Amino acid sequence: MLGLAAAAKRGERDDRPLAGRSVALIFEKPSTRTRVSFEVGIHQLGGHAVVLSGRDMQLGRGETVADTARVLSRYVDAIMLRTDSDAKLRELAEHATVPVINGLTDASHPCQIMADVLTFEEHRGPIAGQTVAWCGDGNNVARSLIQAAARLGFALRLATPEALRPPQALLDWARAEGAEVTLTDDPAAAVAGARCVVTDTWVSMSDDPNSQRHNLLMPYRVDSALMAKAAPDAIFMHCLPAHRGEEVTAEVIDGPRSVVFDEAENRLHAQKGVLLWALGAG
């Protein structure tokens, strides 16, 4: 998929491989990057996107996920779901007869990590054997980063408060797969010598903004002093949207080491890679 994404960005194909194909894009959570990147990507590949929200579907009025999957499978060639329920995604995939794409769940965000890896390799070469540092909540993005470390062979250091660490079962799986994943509550230790520093917003769309999360995460803010501990050529990533002054300072995210807008652009190319692979059009 990463190879297909990189090829799509290089413009190596000028045909319309998804001509005559339709993809349902279901958004149970609001979106900017996911919606636009998928919708534009499908259009550029020659396909047709059908964008649906909970208000547009009987799923929001009591129809089962299984029935929704079966019905949509009769109409479209693939389904993308962005939801706050990983169980719902799995149920949709179980009952659909067309490919189901994970646009985001409460447990993972693989499309984002594909864009992150593509961005790293554009700026710093192959990610295998490199060290990536994560600072902040052990959330869905961090969990997908753990899975990527196991598959792609980079070392991952996660600096997270103990109360917000990723599930132990995921860490055990990754280590059994040979991944070098280290947990610490010391951001400086995680970042030391890393080629890439990554963070995310402290409060997602489903979190209580008045929770104690901010107090727990304050020591994990990425600022210039923390970035100075990374490798001299380290880059900074953030999946956006960002809250300057919270998880990252403006001088870092708007500074010369930040590649966040390249990263955002690469969501488009990553989605193309996923679509081409899922629909056998690569």
N, C-alpha and C positions, 0 to 999 in steps of 0.2 A: 504493500500500500504506500509506503514512503517513497519507493521508487516511482510509482505512478504519480504521486503528488508532485515530486520534483520534476518529472517529465512534463506534467501539465503546466507547471509554472514556467518552464523553459519554452513552452509553446511548440513542443515537438509534434503535436497533432493539430491539424487544421480541419479534421472531419468533425462530424457531429455524432459521436458514438452512442448517445442516448436518444437519438431521434426516434420518435414513436413510443418512448418510455415515459411513464408518469410516476412521480414519487409523492407520497403523502407526508407532509411535515406537520407533526402534531406538537403544539406548544402548550403544555400545562403550566409552564413557568415563563415569565416574560424573557425576551431575548433581543439583543441587537446583533452581536457578531454571529451567533448560530443561525438565526433566521436569514440574515442578509447573505452570509457566505454560502449556505445551502441553496437558497433560492437563486442567487446569481450563478453559482456553480452549475446547477442543473440547467439553467437557461443557456449558459455558454457551451455546455456539452450537448445541447440540442434537445433536451428533455423538457418536461412540463411539471411544474411544482403545484401541488394542491395544499395550501396552507390552512390548517385547522387549529382552532383553540377549543378549550373546554366548552365555551358558549356555543360553538358551532356543531357539537356532536351530542348524540344521545348518551355517550359515555358519561357525560356530566349530569345526566338525568336518570341514571340507574341501569343503563344497558351494561352488560358484563364486558370485561376486557376480552374474554374469549370470543364472544359474538362480534365485537368490534374488529378483532383481528381477522376473523373468518370473512366478514363482509368486505373490509378494505382489501383483502387479498384478491377478491374477485374484480376489483376496479383498478388497482395500481400495481406497479412492478416492484416497489419497495416502500417501506414505512420508516420514517425517522421519528423518534419520540424524545422529547425533552420534558422530564418529569421530576418530581421530588420523591418518587417511589421506585427503588430498584426492583422491588417485587413485581410492580406493574409492568416494567419493561420485560422482565423474564416471562411473565405470563403472556404478554403480547407475542413475544418471540416463540413461545411454546405452541401457540395456536395459529399463528400466521403461516401461510404457505409461500410467502415471499420474504426476501431478506428484511430484517429489522435492524436499524442502526441506532446506536446509543448516542443521542444528542446531548445527554447529561442526565444523571440521576443523583440521588443523595449519596450514593456509594462510589461513583466513578465519573470521569470526564475524559474518556480516551481520545476523542477528536481533538481536544485541547492539547493533549500531550503529543499527538502526532505533529501538530503545528509547532510545538516547542522544540521537538527533536529536529524537524526540518529547519527551523531558525538557527539552532545551535550549529548544525552541520554547514549551513551557508556561511556562518561567521567564523567558525573555529575548526571545521573539518570533522571527520568521523567522531561520533560521540563515544564509541566503544573505548574503554580504558580511561575515560576522563572522569572527573569528579564534579558532581552537581550538589549544591547545598540548597535545602529548603528551610525557610524560617517562618514559623507561624503555626496555624491550626493544621492538624492532621486530617484535613477534609477530603472531599472527593477528588480534587485535583492532586493532592499529595498521594492519595491511594493509587491513582492511575500512574503517577510517576514511579511508585514502587514497582508496579507491574512492568513498566517500561524498563526499569533498571534490570529486572530479571531477564527480560527478553533481549535487550540490546547491549548488555555488558558494560554499563557505566556504574561507577561507585556513587552511592547516594547517601548523603548525611542529612538527617532530619533533626532540626532543632525545634522542639515543640514542648509546651507544658505537659506534664505527666497526665493531666486530666483530659487533654485533647489529642492524645496520641492515636495513630491509626490502629485498627484492630490487630491484636496479637496473632490471630490466625492468618492474616494477610502477610505479616512479617515472617512468620514461620514458613509459609508457602514460598515466599520470595527467596529466603535463605536456602531452603531445600532445593530450589532451582539454581542455586549457585550465585545469587545476587549478593553483592557487598553493600548491605544496608546497615547504617549506624544510626542509633537514636541517642540524642543528648538533650539536656535542658540548657545548654550553653551555646548561644548563637555564634560566638566567636570561634569556638571549637569546630562547629559545623562548617563555617565559612572559610577557615584557614586554608589557603592554597587552592580553593575551588575555582574552576574555570567558569562556572555559571552559578548565580545566586537567584533563587526563585521565591516569590511570595504570592499571597493572594489576600483579598479583602478579609477582614476579621469577622464581618457579619454578612452572611449570605441572605438571599431573598426570603428564606424560610426561618431565619433566626430572629430572636427577640433582640432588638438593638439596645435594650436596657439591661441586658444580661451582664454577668460578671466576666464575660469573655474578654472585654477590653482590658480589664485589670490583669488578667492572666497573660495576655499577649503583648502588653506594653513593652516588656524587655526584648521582644523579638522584632521590633521595628527595624527595617533596613534603612540605615543612614550612611553618610559618607564614611564615618569612622568604622562601621562594620564592613563596608565594601573595601576599605583599605586593607583588610586582613585577607581578602581573597587574592587569587593570582593577579599579577599586574595587568593581564589582558582579559580579566574576567568580565563577562557580560551580565546584565541584569534583565530578568524576565518577570512579567506579571500578566495574568490572563485578561485583566480588565473586567469590569470597571474598577478603577483605583480610587482610594480615598487618601489623597495627599495629606501628610501629617499624622496619619494613623499607621497603617502597615508599612508605609514607605514615605520618605521625605521627598519633597519636590526636587531637591537638588540631585537626587539619585534617579528618579523616574524620568526627569526631564534632562538628565545629564548625558555626557558622551558615551557612557558605558551601557546605557539603556537601549534595548532593541525591541521595546514593547509594541511599537507600531509595525515593525517588520513581522513580529510574532502575530499580531492581529491580522495583517494581510495574509499570512500563511494559513490562517483558518480557511480561507477560500480554496487554496490549493490542496490542503489536507482533505477537505470535504470532497473535492473532486477525486482524489485518490481513493477514498472510501467508496464513493459511488461507483467508480469504474471497477474496483475490485468486487464489490458486492453484486453488481449486475453483470459480471463477466465480460465487461466491455473494454478491458485493458489491453 
